[in-house]
Amino acid sequence: MITITPHMHILLATYPVDFRKGIDSLASVCRKVLCSDPFSGYLFVFTNKKKTSIKILF
């Protein structure tokens, strides 16, 4: 369970991500596309192409 606080930053990817990607590939997307450090404590939210599922990197 992830506790969301008022001070937590949530970054949502605006384009779909291939859900076959693992944690290392999603961290790479955070660095290259979102220009953020995946170890910053932010919540990174990714969706699939149909927008029926989400993956959260924390």
N, C-alpha and C positions, 0 to 999 in steps of 0.2 A: 504494500500500500504506500503510495506516495502522498505525503502531506503537502498541500499547496498553501503557501503563506502569502500574505499581501506583498512581501518584498521579493518574491521569486520572479525571475524573468522567464517568460515562455516564448520561444521562437518557433514559429510555424512555417514549414517549407511551403511555398506557394505552388510548387510543381510536384507532380507525382514522382515517387521513388520506386525503383525496382525492389520488391520485397524479398528477392532472393539474396540481396546484399546482407552481409553480416555486420557485426558491431564495428569492425575496423573500417569497412566501406562507408558506413553511416558517419563515423567520426571524421573520415576524409571529406565527406560532403559538408559537414559542419565547418571544417577548416577552409575549404576552397570556395564553396558557394555562399555560405552564410557568414563567412569571415569571423568566426567565433571559435574560441577554444572549447573543445568538447568536455574539458575537465574544469570548466569555470563554475559549475554548479547550476547552470541554466538548464531548463527543460526544453529539449528539441523534439518537435512533433513532426512526423512524416506520415503521408497518406499514400495509398496505392492509386492506380490510375482510375479505378471505378469509384474511389472514395468510400469504400465499404469497410476498410480496415485502417488502423493507425499503428505506428510503431513510435515509442517514446524512448529517447536516449537521455539518461540522467546521470 
